[in-house]
Amino acid sequence: QVQLVESGGGLVQAGGSLRLSCAASGRAFSAYAGGWFRQAPGKEREFVATIDWSGGVTYYVDSVKGRFTISRDNAKNTVNLQMNSLKPEDTAVYYCAAGATMTQFHYWGQGTQVTVSS
């Protein structure tokens, strides 16, 4: 079992930056792929970014490429999402996830709200 807790959300103006962090506890988190998803009001949850267990492979949804960076620190059991050049359309609840592969996520955090004002 893996427990995930997100932090770092908040209110920021368009063009600003936020850094989300996901702290993991429980089973060996370093063996799992990590991911970030988001859900905007009235919309389905969507994939944002994923990183493999080593941190050497990453994938992003097209809408955040060049603006967001996912990273991990296995010594600290964290997965981070650096978000730059934020846009109002990035407003959503952001969820951290962990799973056996980069496309299968079994564990989820409670989410953290990100609001970008225009």
Stockholm file with secondary structure:
# STOCKHOLM 1.0

chainA/1-118         QVQLVESGGGLVQAGGSLRLSCAASGRAFSAYAGGWFRQAPGKEREFVATIDWSGGVTYYVDSVKGRFTISRDNAKNTVNLQMNSLKPEDTAVYYCAAGATMTQFHYWGQGTQVTVSS
#=GR chainA/1-118 SS CEEEEEECCEEEETTCCEEEEEEEEESCGGGSEEEEEEECTTSCCEEEEEECTTSCCEEECGGGTTTEEEEEETTTTEEEEEECSCCGGGCEEEEEEEESBTTBCCEECCCEEEEEEC
#=GC SS_cons         CEEEEEECCEEEETTCCEEEEEEEEESCGGGSEEEEEEECTTSCCEEEEEECTTSCCEEECGGGTTTEEEEEETTTTEEEEEECSCCGGGCEEEEEEEESBTTBCCEECCCEEEEEEC
//
